[in-house]
Amino acid sequence: MARSKKKNEAKARGKGGKGGKGGKGGKGGAVSKADTVKEVLDACVDVEALDAEAAAHAVHCMATRGAREWGSRDVLNASPTWASLLRRVEEVCYAFEMRHTSKTLWALAKLGSRLPPSLLQALEKSVLRLASDFDPRGIANVLWAYATLGYAAPSTKVCECLSRLVVESAQSFNARDVSNALWASAKMPSILEDSAVEALHTRIERVVESAVAQELSNILWATSSRTSPDAPKSMLKMLHTAAAAKAGECSAQHVSNILWSCAKRGYAPATLQNELTQVIPSLTTQIKPQTLAQTIWSLAKLGSRLKPSLIQALLARLSEVTITCIVLPTNSN
């Protein structure tokens, strides 16, 4: 039995040895130097030689390249090397450290490729095995990854584990971690228990001043999407004040999400609403059809009195994009 275990460990480590480079496609080699997803795939010349670290590194490199490369998902789905790499990750993930598990789940979600159930199950085992090693960033990354995958809801055991970790570590979360964790809990409510969400709500009071526009947008969107447990009014007040102060840093999507969160609750502080509507005209050229529809719906739902310049900017953008249907709320709604 001991000899068999050692044989499996040697196989997982690959030619590079434990924690080493894992062959020609290993960390620090051609994989790291590749500029595109295809080049990363081409650099993985001997997938079976990749150890745990090298396999995780290869997947992570693909995600960082694929995030800025159009059509990367099609490249992956058509590649036999990608299929082999996924099998290799499944084989070696029992030897993953926390950072490997967190980064690999994040990368696989970022790439958006459909994953085999057996790989997801193997990664779940890694999450449970390494639970005591996870830091706040690792916890938030895993939550974000599962919510982004969408179709791959983790098991009850994993959800309970992640909820416990959030409760225990929430007071060490920074604004980015809180934002990602709350966003995940709104996209996939089953992933976090109410006690974990409440712990994150408590942490917001300490990190709101350091939060950037995107983080504030995500947090407000999440607290209005997942209303159980509901966000404390004092917390919302702080978030609204911070969002008003960062309005000039918002993208069109951030503005739309903040307005939508207010519209869902039926209230937006005058200062916040004024600051956001002032920046919309300068952002209209970057507003996508769905974002434009959401922005107009939110403004109508809030009963906002719009300046002529804003109305003109929105109408001009409407004439440039194709929208299947915009349903504006009536007073009865």
VENSUL-V606087 format. One record per residue. N is the residue number from 1. PHI is phi in whole degrees, -180 to 180 (* if undefined). OMEGA is omega in degrees with one decimal (999 if undefined). D_LAST is the distance of its C-alpha to the last C-alpha in Angstrom with 2 decimals. Layout:
n/phi/omega/d_last
N/PHI/OMEGA/D_LAST
N/PHI/OMEGA/D_LAST
This chain:
n/phi/omega/d_last
1/*/179.8/67.39
2/-64/-179.3/67.79
3/-66/178.8/69.21
4/-64/179.2/66.30
5/-63/179.7/63.78
6/-64/179.3/65.69
7/-66/178.9/65.74
8/-66/178.9/61.98
9/-64/178.6/61.53
10/-65/178.4/63.95
11/-64/-179.6/62.05
12/-68/-178.4/58.75
13/-73/-179.0/60.42
14/72/-175.6/61.80
15/-69/-174.3/64.65
16/-81/-177.7/63.39
17/81/-176.5/63.94
18/-63/177.6/61.57
19/71/-176.0/59.09
20/-90/-173.0/61.00
21/-80/174.4/60.23
22/69/175.0/60.05
23/87/-172.8/62.14
24/-67/-179.1/61.77
25/-91/-172.5/58.00
26/-79/-179.8/57.81
27/-58/179.3/56.35
28/90/-179.7/58.16
29/-103/-176.0/59.30
30/-63/179.4/58.03
31/-61/-178.7/54.57
32/-66/-177.3/53.99
33/-85/-177.1/55.35
34/-67/-178.5/53.22
35/-103/-177.8/50.72
36/-132/176.7/48.69
37/-60/-179.8/47.52
38/-61/179.6/50.27
39/-68/175.9/52.88
40/-64/178.6/51.84
41/-60/-180.0/52.20
42/-64/-178.9/55.57
43/-75/178.7/56.69
44/-82/-172.8/56.16
45/-74/-178.4/59.50
46/-138/-174.6/60.29
47/-58/-178.0/57.13
48/-66/179.8/59.21
49/-88/-176.9/60.89
50/-74/174.5/57.73
51/-87/-175.4/57.60
52/-59/-177.5/54.46
53/-66/-177.6/54.11
54/-68/178.5/54.83
55/-65/178.3/52.42
56/-63/-179.3/49.58
57/-65/-179.6/50.59
58/-62/179.6/50.61
59/-65/-179.9/47.07
60/-64/177.8/45.86
61/-62/178.3/47.65
62/-63/-178.6/45.95
63/-68/-178.9/42.50
64/-71/175.6/43.30
65/-79/-176.2/44.69
66/-66/-179.2/42.06
67/-63/-178.9/39.20
68/-116/-175.6/40.54
69/-121/-179.7/42.03
70/-67/176.4/40.29
71/82/-176.9/40.98
72/-65/-180.0/42.30
73/-65/178.3/40.62
74/-65/178.3/42.47
75/-61/-179.3/45.69
76/-66/-175.9/45.30
77/-62/-179.0/44.48
78/-93/-173.5/47.55
79/-103/174.1/49.87
80/-66/177.8/52.20
81/-65/178.3/52.84
82/-63/177.9/49.21
83/-62/178.7/49.49
84/-67/179.8/52.74
85/-67/177.5/51.26
86/-62/177.3/48.44
87/-64/-179.3/51.17
88/-68/176.8/53.16
89/-60/178.5/50.30
90/-62/-178.7/49.97
91/-70/-171.4/53.73
92/-103/-172.8/54.01
93/-69/175.0/50.81
94/-67/178.8/52.62
95/-99/179.4/54.58
96/-64/164.6/51.56
97/-91/-178.0/51.23
98/-56/-176.0/47.85
99/-63/178.1/47.48
100/-67/-178.6/48.21
101/-64/-179.3/45.61
102/-63/-177.7/42.87
103/-67/-179.1/43.72
104/-69/177.5/44.15
105/-62/177.8/40.81
106/-59/-176.6/39.15
107/-66/-179.9/41.15
108/-63/177.3/40.52
109/-68/-179.3/36.74
110/-63/-179.0/37.03
111/-73/174.8/39.07
112/74/178.9/36.58
113/-80/178.7/39.37
114/-68/-173.4/39.09
115/-109/177.9/41.26
116/-65/178.5/43.56
117/-56/-178.9/42.58
118/-65/177.6/46.06
119/-69/179.1/45.55
120/-62/177.9/42.28
121/-65/178.8/44.09
122/-65/179.1/46.98
123/-70/174.7/44.77
124/-60/178.6/43.08
125/-62/178.1/46.59
126/-66/178.4/47.23
127/-60/-178.6/44.14
128/-67/-178.4/45.28
129/-66/-173.5/48.91
130/-103/-173.0/48.20
131/-49/-175.9/45.50
132/-71/-178.3/47.73
133/-95/-173.0/48.33
134/-70/172.7/44.78
135/-97/-177.6/43.92
136/-54/-179.4/40.41
137/-63/179.0/40.26
138/-64/178.7/41.41
139/-61/-178.5/38.85
140/-63/179.4/35.98
141/-64/179.5/37.38
142/-66/177.7/37.61
143/-60/179.6/34.04
144/-61/-177.4/32.84
145/-63/-179.4/35.10
146/-63/-179.6/33.91
147/-68/179.5/30.21
148/-72/176.4/31.09
149/-61/173.7/33.17
150/75/-176.6/30.24
151/-75/-172.4/32.25
152/-109/178.4/34.86
153/-61/-178.8/33.37
154/-70/-179.3/36.29
155/-67/178.0/37.92
156/-58/179.5/37.12
157/-61/-179.3/40.27
158/-68/178.7/39.22
159/-61/178.0/35.74
160/-64/178.8/37.48
161/-64/-179.5/40.02
162/-65/177.9/37.55
163/-62/179.4/35.59
164/-63/-179.9/38.91
165/-64/178.7/39.94
166/-64/179.4/36.77
167/-60/-177.7/37.25
168/-73/-170.9/40.90
169/-114/-172.5/40.49
170/-53/-177.2/37.18
171/-71/175.5/39.07
172/-109/179.4/40.89
173/-71/170.5/37.87
174/-94/-174.9/37.43
175/-61/179.9/34.19
176/-65/179.4/34.43
177/-64/179.0/35.07
178/-61/-179.7/32.15
179/-59/-178.9/29.84
180/-66/-178.6/31.12
181/-68/179.1/31.10
182/-68/176.6/27.53
183/-59/179.4/26.38
184/-63/-178.6/28.34
185/-68/177.1/26.93
186/-80/179.0/23.35
187/-71/-179.0/24.49
188/-136/-173.5/26.62
189/-55/-177.0/25.64
190/-71/-172.7/28.76
191/-76/179.4/31.08
192/-131/175.9/30.85
193/-74/-178.2/30.86
194/-57/-178.7/28.78
195/-62/178.9/32.00
196/-70/178.6/32.45
197/-64/178.2/28.97
198/-63/177.5/29.62
199/-64/177.6/32.96
200/-69/176.0/31.37
201/-58/179.8/28.96
202/-63/-178.0/32.10
203/-70/-177.4/33.81
204/-55/-178.2/31.16
205/-58/-177.1/32.47
206/-89/-172.8/35.84
207/-112/-172.8/34.92
208/-60/-177.7/32.00
209/-69/-179.4/34.47
210/-93/-176.8/36.13
211/-72/175.7/33.02
212/-87/-174.6/32.70
213/-57/-178.7/29.56
214/-62/-179.5/29.06
215/-67/177.6/29.45
216/-64/178.2/26.99
217/-61/-179.3/24.43
218/-64/-178.5/25.11
219/-65/179.9/25.02
220/-65/176.9/21.68
221/-60/-177.3/20.18
222/-66/-177.1/21.90
223/-70/176.4/20.91
224/-92/178.1/17.18
225/-81/176.1/17.82
226/-106/-174.0/20.08
227/-96/176.4/18.76
228/-129/-1.5/21.80
229/-76/-178.4/23.72
230/-72/-179.9/21.28
231/-75/177.0/22.70
232/-61/-179.1/24.40
233/-61/179.5/23.01
234/-64/178.8/26.45
235/-69/178.8/26.38
236/-62/179.4/23.05
237/-61/178.5/24.54
238/-64/179.9/27.61
239/-65/179.2/25.77
240/-65/178.8/23.74
241/-64/179.8/27.05
242/-66/-179.5/28.86
243/-66/177.7/26.31
244/-63/-179.8/26.53
245/-69/-177.8/30.30
246/-102/-176.3/30.29
247/-56/-179.2/27.89
248/-67/179.8/30.95
249/-98/-174.7/31.77
250/-77/168.2/28.45
251/-86/178.1/28.25
252/-60/179.9/25.40
253/-67/178.9/24.18
254/-63/179.4/24.46
255/-59/-178.8/22.46
256/-61/-179.5/19.67
257/-65/-179.8/19.68
258/-68/178.0/19.74
259/-63/179.4/16.85
260/-63/-179.9/14.80
261/-63/177.7/15.98
262/-70/-179.3/14.89
263/-63/178.3/11.36
264/-61/179.7/11.16
265/-93/176.9/12.41
266/76/-177.9/10.44
267/-158/172.8/13.88
268/-139/177.3/16.74
269/-55/-176.7/20.11
270/-57/-178.9/21.23
271/-63/179.8/24.37
272/-63/-178.3/22.76
273/-62/179.5/20.30
274/-65/-178.9/23.28
275/-64/-178.5/25.57
276/-70/-178.5/23.35
277/-68/177.8/22.52
278/-69/-177.2/26.26
279/-90/-176.2/27.29
280/-58/-178.7/24.91
281/-54/-179.2/27.19
282/-77/-177.1/30.14
283/-109/-170.9/28.37
284/-61/-178.0/26.90
285/-67/-178.9/29.98
286/-102/-178.1/29.39
287/-76/175.8/25.68
288/-79/-176.4/25.40
289/-52/-178.5/23.04
290/-65/178.7/20.72
291/-66/178.6/20.78
292/-63/178.8/20.16
293/-62/179.9/17.07
294/-65/-179.7/15.73
295/-66/-179.6/16.83
296/-64/178.0/15.23
297/-60/-177.6/11.79
298/-64/179.7/12.31
299/-63/178.7/13.65
300/-69/179.5/10.87
301/-62/-179.8/8.26
302/-80/-179.4/11.02
303/68/-175.1/11.60
304/-68/172.5/15.12
305/-90/-171.6/17.93
306/-94/176.7/19.89
307/-72/-180.0/23.64
308/-54/-179.2/25.21
309/-64/178.6/27.06
310/-71/179.1/23.99
311/-61/179.3/22.40
312/-63/-179.8/25.79
313/-65/179.7/26.12
314/-68/179.2/22.82
315/-65/178.7/23.69
316/-63/179.5/27.18
317/-70/177.1/26.08
318/-59/-178.8/23.79
319/-72/-177.1/26.93
320/-94/-175.6/28.85
321/-116/178.3/26.80
322/-105/178.8/25.71
323/-123/-177.8/22.12
324/-61/-177.2/21.44
325/-162/171.4/17.80
326/-121/-180.0/15.10
327/-106/-180.0/11.59
328/-86/-177.9/9.78
329/-70/174.9/6.02
330/-96/-179.3/5.48
331/-62/-178.7/5.38
332/-73/179.3/3.79
333/-82/999/0.00
